[in-house]
């Protein structure tokens, strides 16, 4: 199970020796050789009962349960490769490492110290050599194949810098037994410190640094990043990986306490055992002694040593064999320096719903936290119950290794939920690190403060200003800074903060450069500002005032050809706009709230973020309550109240709360004697009437909307007005008039622009007009035209870039495919809908998507399983008290699946309810419900009851003029009846002019033309 500890797993790591050289020398032959290598390895692992977990470059990682099985596989690999004829090269030689221990599993993968130790053990071997750890040797020593034995190679420091490993070589009399000394830290002079914990993750970074150091021209590589990102540990591990390249040694020099260049070089000289002679400076002595040496220096913490770059340049110029790997919070800035930015560890991706352990453990931050937490609390693992808390902690701490280690240590005192909650407000919680660390690394605050104290006053001030932003462009920062009247040059100070790794750079969706802080650094700066109340208040006000003006400018662009660019900028600045909104909402400043409201509302509607819309409407209403009475204020309050009702309808379903909100807006409007002719108010009321089944009121409201659209000559208003009037006319069984108005709506619909009315919400009326037309055309007997309308609804929803409209289109197209018996289409569109619903937390669409997917399961796999899944989807739907418009069709689906699962009585009960609902609403869907009722009767041999239901369906279809439903009922009656029924079917069939390849017309034709 993901996130669980697997005990006593034996790991085998293998790798082809000198594979890079072989690829360069034999690029064609290596393809065939690698295929043969893979076949030998796969056969050896499989026949020994092991499992290949994954390939690693030109090797494999395999897992076994009994140790002797891994030994058998290793012998088979080495023997198979040794016996093979390889052509131009003598042989393809593979090194193998075997180790056993506990590891955490993630799906089919494993991770943790045991896995890493196995890889390092393999890296110490030579081609053709198999190494075992002491734990592995103990497990298999008494159960080796005949003639096979172990050779004790003694203690060796592997390249993971952890404790030494007692290594053993597997000896096979049929294979070479003599090899050079193991490629470990012991073969090269070095002072690399042993680490108390294993090195986790960073495989990409290690590979990239290795590639840099492999280039002869890259002799000064500086690892740059903020405090706590693990630069030192990454530098040490990179050096350990490269140690065999430097015959004269690899030396680590801690310069964190140095500030003077000369003292720094004296420290370097002492570390490598060089003593200056006479009056000679340490730098001169180093230049002389290093001139002909192949040596690597790891210079740790250079940021506080001004002028050290000149001396480093002199050393590099005087020694062609010298390589410097430095760590610093800012570049040293010397000629030839290669800067490598060390980012925090990768973070879990947070989505809606409960987080899965395997998803959280896919991140490096969670892996490190889990390993350090297990050291604090024995047996700790990440599992489904705690995965969400771990993800929150990792994100709150920016994936900083130091912060994660300090947090994990606090699990001795706090539970995970307690730790997560405390981290939101207590940076000082992260202290008490290992006593062997420098004092500045024993708390996160002191680590950040170390960097902060190296700043100039103007740099400190700019960092505090940036802490109030949620990311910013240069113009944002400079504009706000100017209003605060800060000293210093923003360009110079910002450049310096970026260089010192305190400010991060990135690129926005709109392509502009953006600057921001890690959350830990932002919190440190905010803590400092909290002690400066007046300054903090000034910065917040200047920030909020600036973004109110930005929003106002963007609102003007939203009505022009620059709309898309404005939307992108709104997305970029959303968090800043939200901060500004909160500021002015607390101040109840209606003027500035109006500047922010319209563009934010349009963005939220465009993205389907209706929870945010709810906040905007409630906050603005609260602010309006404190304004003087006026007609304008009253109209705005009514519009907002109505929109609030629509929001609750969209995100929570048809609840008493949403109904009450509609009624409140009606009461407010009627208090003035009449409903004001505000288009969005009337449009929202029309939706309420439609969903609550008050169709005549909906039609009357539609007539008012059409009059407003005529007065305004606005094509966008025409779309909405014709949709309301046409759809409700059609629902009242005046199909021709309804389809005519829906056609007018579709004709005026431009998918390249969203309506710009204030308080607009929900699916675009053009999309609704297309899907409604599609269903009505299908019922009228024009399936091809209906299909084209549905396809256009999908493509136009994509063009709009409006998420809620796309969700609406996906559901209706999926349901249309169900009518057309296109099950593959149902599944495809329902899966897309589910992904979208999860992304934006559309609870109604999520429930409906699950129901449709359950139908696919029932029709393609197992009716019982599908029925169970449908019931779970229905339970979710019912918990929302969703709109009744969907309920009849859903009951029909449940009834059909119940019948397929052999529960016909239950199916008849469900379809009876659906028939009653459709009859009461005088809905054209009654014809479909009655056909399903007849089909269920027929399943249990009640032919008379089935015929009665089909006749009633036929009568309803004639009444409502729904020819396709009439054809389906006539087809069923023709199967059960005589020549008269066939004649009726023929008459209906002959009225069709298109769609002859759909399932219903094919079925009818097979009866008519046997």
Residue pairs with C-beta under 8 A, 6 or more apart in sequence:
1 105
1 383
2 105
2 106
2 107
2 356
2 357
2 358
2 361
2 383
3 104
3 105
3 106
3 357
3 358
3 360
3 361
3 381
3 382
3 383
3 384
3 387
4 104
4 105
4 381
4 383
5 102
5 103
5 104
5 105
5 379
5 381
6 102
6 103
6 104
6 105
6 110
7 102
8 65
8 100
8 101
8 102
9 63
9 64
9 65
9 100
9 101
9 102
9 103
9 110
9 114
10 63
10 64
10 65
10 66
10 67
10 69
10 70
10 98
10 99
10 100
10 136
10 139
11 61
11 62
11 63
11 64
11 70
11 98
11 99
11 100
11 103
11 110
11 114
11 115
11 118
12 45
12 50
12 60
12 61
12 62
12 63
12 64
12 70
12 73
12 74
12 96
12 97
12 98
12 118
13 56
13 59
13 60
13 61
13 96
13 97
13 118
13 119
13 121
13 122
14 41
14 59
14 60
14 62
14 77
14 94
14 95
14 96
14 97
14 122
15 56
15 57
15 58
15 59
15 94
15 95
15 122
15 123
16 22
16 37
16 58
16 59
16 92
16 93
16 94
16 127
17 93
17 94
17 95
17 126
17 127
17 128
18 93
18 127
19 30
19 57
19 58
22 30
22 33
22 89
22 92
23 30
25 89
26 33
26 88
26 89
29 87
29 88
29 89
33 86
33 89
33 92
34 58
36 84
36 92
37 58
37 81
37 92
37 94
40 76
40 77
40 80
40 81
40 84
41 52
41 60
41 77
42 52
43 76
43 80
44 72
44 73
44 74
44 76
44 77
44 80
45 51
45 52
45 60
45 62
45 73
45 77
46 52
47 73
47 76
48 64
48 69
48 70
48 72
48 73
48 76
49 64
49 65
49 66
49 69
50 62
50 63
50 64
50 69
50 70
50 73
51 62
51 63
51 64
51 108
52 60
52 61
52 62
53 60
53 61
53 62
53 63
53 108
53 109
53 110
54 60
54 61
54 109
55 61
56 119
59 94
59 122
61 110
61 115
61 118
61 119
62 70
62 73
63 110
64 70
64 73
67 98
67 100
67 136
67 139
67 140
67 143
68 140
68 143
68 144
70 98
70 136
71 98
71 140
71 144
71 145
71 148
71 170
72 145
74 96
74 98
74 130
74 170
75 130
75 145
75 148
75 170
75 172
77 94
77 96
78 94
78 96
78 128
78 130
78 172
78 175
79 172
79 174
79 175
81 91
81 92
81 93
81 94
82 91
82 128
82 174
82 175
82 176
84 91
84 92
86 92
91 128
93 126
93 127
93 128
94 127
94 128
95 122
95 123
95 125
95 126
95 127
95 128
95 129
95 130
95 131
96 122
96 125
96 129
96 130
96 131
97 118
97 119
97 120
97 121
97 122
97 123
97 124
97 125
97 130
97 131
97 132
97 133
98 118
98 121
98 130
98 131
98 132
98 133
98 136
98 170
99 114
99 117
99 118
99 121
99 132
99 133
99 135
99 136
100 114
100 133
100 135
100 136
100 139
101 113
101 114
101 117
101 135
102 112
102 114
103 110
103 111
103 112
103 113
103 114
103 115
104 110
104 111
104 112
104 361
104 370
104 381
104 382
106 357
106 358
106 361
106 362
107 358
111 200
111 361
111 367
112 367
112 371
113 162
113 198
113 200
113 371
116 160
116 198
116 199
116 200
117 133
117 158
117 160
117 162
117 165
117 198
118 133
120 158
120 159
120 160
121 131
121 133
121 158
121 165
121 167
122 131
123 158
123 159
123 183
124 131
124 156
124 158
124 159
124 167
124 182
124 183
124 184
125 131
125 179
125 182
125 183
126 179
126 180
126 182
126 183
128 175
128 176
128 179
129 169
129 179
130 169
130 170
131 153
131 167
131 168
131 169
131 170
131 182
132 140
132 150
132 167
132 168
132 169
132 170
133 165
133 166
133 167
133 168
134 165
134 166
134 167
134 168
136 168
137 150
137 166
137 168
141 150
144 150
147 172
147 173
148 170
148 171
148 172
148 173
149 171
150 168
150 169
150 170
150 171
151 168
151 169
151 171
151 177
152 166
152 168
153 167
153 168
153 169
153 182
154 166
154 167
155 164
155 165
155 166
155 167
156 164
156 165
156 166
156 167
156 182
156 184
156 185
156 186
157 164
157 165
157 184
157 185
157 186
157 194
158 164
158 165
158 184
158 185
159 184
159 185
159 237
159 240
159 241
159 243
160 195
160 198
160 199
160 237
160 240
161 185
161 192
161 193
161 194
161 195
161 199
161 236
161 237
161 240
162 194
162 195
162 197
162 198
162 199
163 194
164 194
167 182
169 177
169 179
171 177
181 187
183 244
185 192
185 240
185 243
187 243
187 244
188 243
188 244
188 246
188 247
188 249
188 250
189 248
189 249
189 250
189 251
190 239
190 243
190 249
190 250
190 251
190 252
191 251
191 252
191 271
192 236
192 239
192 240
192 243
192 250
192 252
193 236
193 252
195 233
195 236
196 434
196 436
197 371
197 372
197 375
198 371
199 233
199 237
200 364
200 367
200 368
200 371
201 345
201 346
201 364
201 367
201 368
202 230
202 234
202 237
202 345
202 364
205 234
205 340
205 342
206 234
206 237
206 238
206 241
208 340
209 221
209 223
209 234
209 238
209 325
209 340
210 238
210 241
210 242
212 218
212 221
212 338
212 340
213 221
213 238
213 242
213 245
213 323
213 325
217 336
218 338
219 316
219 322
219 323
219 324
219 336
220 312
220 316
220 323
220 324
220 326
220 332
220 334
220 336
220 337
220 338
221 323
221 324
221 325
221 326
221 337
221 338
221 340
222 302
222 326
222 327
222 328
222 331
222 332
222 337
222 338
222 339
222 340
223 231
223 234
223 235
223 325
223 326
223 327
223 328
223 340
223 342
224 231
224 327
224 328
224 329
224 330
224 331
224 339
224 340
224 341
224 342
224 501
225 231
225 329
225 341
225 342
225 343
225 501
226 329
226 400
226 448
226 451
226 501
226 502
226 518
226 521
227 329
227 402
227 440
227 441
227 447
227 448
227 450
227 451
228 400
228 401
228 402
228 403
228 441
228 444
228 447
228 448
228 520
229 342
229 343
229 344
229 400
229 401
229 402
229 501
230 342
230 345
230 400
230 401
230 402
231 327
231 328
231 342
232 300
232 301
232 327
233 401
234 342
235 298
235 300
235 325
235 326
235 327
236 252
236 298
238 325
239 250
239 252
239 296
239 298
239 325
240 250
242 250
242 296
243 250
245 294
245 296
246 294
246 295
246 296
246 323
247 294
248 293
248 294
248 295
248 321
249 272
249 293
249 295
249 296
250 295
250 296
250 298
251 268
251 271
251 272
251 295
251 296
251 297
251 298
252 271
252 298
252 300
253 267
253 268
253 271
253 297
253 298
253 299
253 300
254 300
254 301
254 438
255 264
255 267
255 299
255 300
255 301
255 302
255 305
256 300
256 301
256 304
256 438
256 440
258 264
258 267
258 304
258 305
259 304
259 305
259 306
260 305
261 283
261 305
261 306
261 307
261 308
261 310
261 311
262 281
262 282
262 283
264 305
264 308
264 311
265 281
265 282
265 283
265 286
265 311
266 276
266 282
268 282
268 286
268 297
268 299
269 275
269 276
269 282
269 285
269 286
272 289
272 295
272 297
274 282
274 285
274 286
274 289
275 285
276 282
276 284
276 285
277 285
283 311
283 314
283 315
286 315
287 314
287 315
287 318
287 319
288 318
290 315
290 318
290 319
290 321
290 322
291 318
291 319
292 319
292 321
293 319
293 321
293 322
294 321
295 319
295 321
295 322
295 323
296 322
296 323
296 324
296 325
297 322
297 323
297 324
297 325
298 325
298 326
298 327
299 312
299 324
299 325
299 326
299 327
300 326
300 327
301 327
301 328
302 308
302 326
302 327
302 328
302 332
303 328
303 329
303 330
303 451
303 454
303 500
304 454
308 332
309 332
309 333
309 334
309 337
310 334
312 324
312 326
312 332
312 334
313 334
313 335
313 336
315 322
315 324
316 322
316 324
316 336
326 332
329 451
329 500
329 501
329 502
330 496
330 499
330 500
330 501
331 337
331 339
331 499
341 501
343 399
344 365
344 398
344 399
344 400
344 401
344 518
345 363
345 364
345 365
345 368
345 394
345 399
345 400
345 401
345 404
346 363
346 364
346 365
346 399
347 363
347 365
347 391
347 394
347 395
347 398
347 399
348 355
348 359
348 360
348 362
348 363
348 365
348 366
348 390
348 391
348 394
348 395
349 359
349 363
350 391
350 392
350 395
351 838
351 839
352 838
352 839
352 841
353 838
354 384
354 387
354 388
355 384
355 387
355 388
355 391
356 384
356 387
357 382
357 383
357 384
357 387
359 387
360 366
360 382
360 387
360 388
360 390
360 391
360 394
361 367
361 370
361 382
363 391
363 394
363 399
364 399
365 394
365 397
365 399
365 404
366 382
366 390
366 391
366 394
368 401
368 404
368 405
369 390
369 393
369 394
369 404
369 407
369 408
370 380
370 381
370 382
370 390
372 404
372 405
372 408
372 409
373 380
373 408
373 411
374 380
374 381
375 408
376 408
376 409
376 410
376 411
376 412
377 411
377 412
380 411
382 390
386 416
389 416
389 417
389 419
389 420
390 416
392 420
393 404
393 407
393 416
393 419
393 420
393 423
394 404
396 420
396 423
396 424
396 519
397 403
397 404
397 407
397 423
397 430
397 519
397 520
398 518
398 519
398 520
400 444
400 518
400 520
402 433
402 441
402 444
402 447
403 430
403 444
403 520
405 433
406 430
406 431
406 432
406 433
406 443
406 444
407 419
407 423
407 429
407 430
409 432
409 433
410 419
410 429
410 430
410 432
411 419
414 422
419 429
422 429
423 429
423 430
427 444
427 445
427 520
427 523
427 524
427 527
428 443
428 445
430 443
430 444
430 445
431 442
431 443
431 444
431 445
431 446
432 442
432 443
433 441
433 442
433 443
434 442
435 442
439 446
440 446
440 447
440 449
440 450
441 447
444 520
445 524
448 520
448 521
448 524
449 524
451 500
451 501
451 502
452 460
452 463
452 502
452 524
454 500
455 463
455 496
455 497
455 500
455 502
456 488
456 493
456 496
457 487
457 488
458 486
458 487
458 488
458 489
458 493
459 488
459 493
459 496
459 497
461 486
461 487
461 488
462 477
462 481
462 486
462 488
462 490
462 493
462 494
462 497
463 497
463 502
463 503
463 517
463 521
463 525
464 525
464 528
464 529
464 535
464 539
465 477
465 480
465 481
465 484
465 486
465 539
466 472
466 477
466 497
466 503
466 515
466 516
466 517
466 522
466 525
467 517
467 521
467 522
467 525
467 526
467 529
468 526
468 529
468 536
468 539
468 540
468 543
468 579
469 476
469 477
469 480
469 516
469 543
469 576
470 516
470 575
470 576
470 578
470 579
471 506
471 514
471 515
471 516
471 572
471 575
471 576
472 514
472 515
472 516
472 576
473 508
473 512
473 513
473 514
473 515
473 572
474 490
474 491
474 494
474 513
474 515
476 546
476 550
476 573
476 576
477 490
477 494
477 515
478 490
478 491
479 546
480 539
480 542
480 543
480 546
481 490
483 542
483 545
483 546
484 538
484 539
484 542
494 503
494 515
497 503
498 504
498 505
498 515
502 517
502 521
503 515
503 516
503 517
504 515
504 516
504 517
504 518
505 513
505 514
505 515
506 513
506 514
506 516
507 513
507 514
508 514
508 568
508 572
509 568
509 571
509 572
510 565
510 568
510 569
510 571
510 572
512 572
514 572
517 525
529 535
529 536
529 539
530 536
540 583
541 583
543 576
543 579
543 580
543 583
544 579
544 580
544 583
544 584
544 592
545 580
545 592
546 580
547 573
547 576
547 577
547 579
547 580
547 596
548 580
548 584
548 592
548 595
548 596
549 595
550 573
550 577
551 570
551 577
551 580
551 595
551 596
551 599
551 600
552 595
552 596
552 599
554 566
554 569
554 570
554 599
555 595
555 598
555 599
555 602
557 563
557 565
557 566
558 566
558 567
558 598
558 599
558 602
558 756
559 756
563 753
566 599
567 602
567 603
567 606
567 801
570 577
570 599
570 600
570 602
570 603
571 603
571 607
574 600
574 603
577 596
577 599
577 600
578 600
578 612
580 592
580 596
581 593
581 596
581 600
581 616
581 619
584 592
584 593
584 596
585 593
585 619
585 620
585 622
585 623
588 622
588 623
588 626
589 623
590 620
590 623
590 624
590 627
593 619
593 620
593 623
597 616
597 620
598 758
600 612
600 616
601 613
601 616
601 758
601 759
601 760
602 754
602 756
602 760
603 609
604 610
604 612
604 613
604 616
605 613
605 754
605 760
605 761
605 802
605 804
606 754
606 801
606 802
606 803
607 803
607 840
608 802
608 803
608 804
608 807
608 840
608 842
609 840
610 647
610 650
610 651
610 761
610 804
611 651
611 841
613 643
613 647
613 761
614 644
614 647
614 648
614 651
617 640
617 643
617 644
617 647
617 759
618 644
620 640
621 637
621 640
621 641
621 644
624 633
624 636
624 637
624 640
627 633
634 668
634 672
634 676
635 676
635 678
637 668
638 665
638 668
638 669
638 676
638 678
638 681
639 678
639 680
639 681
639 758
639 759
640 759
641 661
641 664
641 665
641 668
642 661
642 662
642 665
642 680
642 681
642 684
642 685
642 759
643 680
643 684
643 759
643 761
644 661
644 665
645 658
645 659
645 661
645 662
645 664
645 665
645 684
645 688
646 658
646 684
646 687
646 688
646 761
646 762
647 761
648 655
648 657
648 658
648 661
649 655
649 658
649 687
649 688
649 691
649 883
650 761
650 762
650 804
650 842
650 844
651 841
651 842
651 843
652 658
652 843
652 880
652 881
653 843
653 844
653 880
653 881
653 882
653 883
654 691
654 692
654 880
654 881
654 882
654 883
654 884
655 880
655 881
656 881
659 688
659 692
662 684
662 685
662 688
665 681
665 684
665 685
666 675
666 685
669 675
669 676
669 681
675 681
675 682
675 685
677 704
677 708
679 705
679 708
679 717
679 720
679 757
680 757
680 758
680 759
680 760
682 701
682 704
682 705
682 708
683 705
683 720
683 724
684 759
684 761
685 701
686 698
686 701
686 702
686 705
686 724
686 728
687 762
689 695
689 697
689 698
689 701
689 728
690 698
690 724
690 727
690 728
690 731
690 885
691 883
691 884
691 885
692 884
693 884
693 921
695 728
695 731
695 732
696 732
698 724
698 728
699 725
699 728
699 729
699 732
701 724
702 721
702 724
702 725
702 726
702 728
702 729
703 725
705 717
705 720
705 721
705 724
705 725
706 718
706 721
706 722
706 725
708 717
708 721
709 717
709 718
709 720
709 721
709 722
715 748
715 750
716 748
716 750
716 753
716 755
716 756
716 757
717 755
717 757
718 744
718 745
718 748
719 745
719 748
719 749
719 755
719 765
719 766
719 769
720 745
720 755
720 765
722 741
722 742
722 744
722 745
722 748
722 769
723 741
723 742
723 745
723 765
723 768
723 769
723 772
725 741
726 737
726 738
726 739
726 740
726 741
726 742
726 743
726 744
726 745
726 769
726 772
727 738
727 742
727 768
727 769
727 772
728 738
729 737
729 738
729 741
730 737
730 738
730 739
730 742
730 772
730 776
731 738
731 921
731 923
731 924
732 738
732 922
733 922
733 924
733 959
733 960
735 776
735 779
735 780
735 924
735 960
735 961
735 962
738 776
739 773
739 776
739 777
739 780
742 769
742 772
742 773
742 776
743 773
745 765
745 766
745 769
746 766
746 769
746 770
746 773
746 789
749 764
749 765
749 766
749 769
749 770
749 796
750 766
751 764
751 766
751 795
751 796
751 797
751 799
751 800
752 799
754 760
754 764
754 800
754 802
755 764
755 765
762 804
763 802
763 804
763 805
763 807
763 808
763 809
764 797
764 800
764 802
764 805
766 796
767 793
767 796
767 797
767 800
767 805
767 808
767 809
768 808
770 789
770 790
770 792
770 793
770 796
770 809
771 789
771 790
771 793
771 808
771 809
771 812
771 813
771 816
773 786
773 789
774 786
774 787
774 789
774 790
774 793
774 812
774 816
775 786
775 812
775 816
776 786
777 783
777 785
777 786
777 789
778 786
778 816
778 819
778 820
778 964
779 924
779 927
779 960
779 962
779 963
779 964
779 965
780 961
780 962
780 963
780 964
781 962
781 963
781 964
781 967
781 991
781 992
781 995
782 993
782 994
782 995
783 820
783 964
783 994
783 995
783 998
784 994
784 995
785 994
786 816
787 816
787 820
790 812
790 813
790 816
791 813
793 809
793 812
793 813
794 806
794 809
794 810
794 813
796 809
797 805
797 806
797 808
797 809
797 810
798 806
800 806
803 836
803 839
803 840
804 840
804 842
806 836
807 833
807 836
807 837
807 840
807 842
807 845
808 845
810 829
810 830
810 832
810 833
810 836
810 845
811 829
811 830
811 833
811 845
811 848
811 849
811 852
813 825
813 829
814 825
814 826
814 829
814 830
814 833
814 849
814 852
815 826
815 852
815 889
817 823
817 825
817 826
817 829
818 826
818 852
818 855
820 998
820 999
821 999
823 856
823 859
823 860
826 852
826 855
826 856
827 852
827 853
827 856
827 860
829 852
830 849
830 852
830 853
830 856
831 849
831 853
833 845
833 848
833 849
833 852
834 846
834 849
834 850
834 853
836 842
836 845
837 843
837 845
837 846
837 849
838 846
843 876
843 880
844 877
844 880
844 882
844 883
846 876
847 873
847 874
847 876
847 877
847 880
847 882
848 873
848 877
848 886
850 869
850 872
850 873
850 876
851 870
851 873
851 874
851 877
851 890
851 893
853 869
853 873
854 866
854 867
854 868
854 869
854 870
854 872
854 873
854 897
855 866
855 870
855 893
855 897
856 866
857 865
857 866
857 869
858 865
858 866
858 867
858 869
858 870
858 897
858 900
858 901
859 866
859 900
863 897
863 900
863 901
863 902
864 901
866 897
866 900
866 901
867 894
867 897
867 898
867 900
867 901
867 903
870 893
870 894
870 897
871 894
874 890
874 894
877 886
877 890
884 917
887 914
887 917
888 914
888 917
888 918
888 921
888 923
888 925
888 929
889 914
889 925
891 910
891 911
891 913
891 914
891 917
892 910
892 911
892 914
892 928
892 929
892 932
894 907
894 910
895 906
895 907
895 908
895 909
895 910
895 911
895 914
895 932
895 933
895 936
896 907
896 932
896 935
896 936
897 907
898 904
898 906
898 907
898 910
899 907
899 935
899 936
899 939
904 936
904 939
904 940
907 936
908 933
908 936
908 937
911 929
911 932
911 933
911 936
912 933
914 929
914 932
915 926
915 929
915 930
915 933
917 923
918 925
918 926
918 929
919 926
924 956
924 960
924 962
924 965
926 953
926 956
926 960
927 953
927 956
927 957
927 960
927 962
927 965
927 966
927 968
927 969
928 953
928 965
930 949
930 950
930 952
930 953
930 956
930 969
931 949
931 950
931 953
931 965
931 968
931 969
931 972
933 949
934 945
934 946
934 947
934 948
934 949
934 950
934 953
934 969
934 972
935 946
935 972
937 943
937 945
937 946
937 949
938 946
943 976
946 972
946 976
947 973
947 976
947 977
950 969
950 972
950 973
950 976
951 969
951 973
953 965
953 968
953 969
954 966
954 969
954 970
954 973
956 962
956 965
957 963
957 965
957 966
957 969
958 966
963 988
963 991
963 992
964 1000
966 988
967 985
967 988
967 989
967 992
967 1000
967 1001
967 1004
968 1000
970 981
970 984
970 985
970 988
970 1004
971 985
971 1000
971 1003
971 1004
971 1007
973 981
973 984
973 985
974 981
974 982
974 984
974 985
974 1004
974 1007
975 1007
982 1007
982 1008
985 1004
985 1007
985 1008
986 1008
988 1004
989 1001
989 1004
989 1005
989 1008
992 1001
995 1001
996 1002
996 1005
